Amino acid sequence: MENSPDLLPDDVAALRAELIAARAKGAQIEAELAVAKAKASDDLAVIARQKLRIEKLERQLYGPKAERRARLIDQMEFQLEELEMAATEDELAAEMAVAATVNVAGFTRSRPVKKP
């Protein structure tokens, strides 16, 4: 949509409708971005887990060469835990963003009426 003054409607209701549509589209884009961020964060955690597994297998195969390798493995385990926590937080943020874009109508329970 172009923002030139000639193309904008003069009606307030039409302007409100366009504003609501633009906000809804913005919320949808934010939700998609949050989902993509959660996916990328999860991918980083998977990569870190695989690297840790490779390091442990190499150590098991070739034996402990030095203390440095054991410290590196411990450090990689801590990094993996941090990445997994970040992935979980991003997934929760994505779920909240997606839930915010879904419009749910409210429900009010009607009170029972006694029959005469």
Residue pairs with C-beta under 8 A, 6 or more apart in sequence:
1 7
1 18
8 15
9 15
9 18
24 101
27 97
27 100
27 101
28 101
30 97
30 101
31 94
31 97
31 98
31 100
31 101
33 97
34 90
34 93
34 94
34 96
34 97
34 98
35 94
35 97
35 98
37 90
37 93
37 94
38 87
38 90
38 91
38 93
38 94
41 83
41 86
41 87
41 90
41 91
42 87
42 90
42 91
44 83
44 86
44 87
45 80
45 83
45 84
45 86
45 87
48 76
48 79
48 80
48 83
49 80
51 76
52 73
52 76
52 77
52 80
55 69
55 72
55 73
55 76
56 73
59 65
59 69
59 70
59 73
64 70
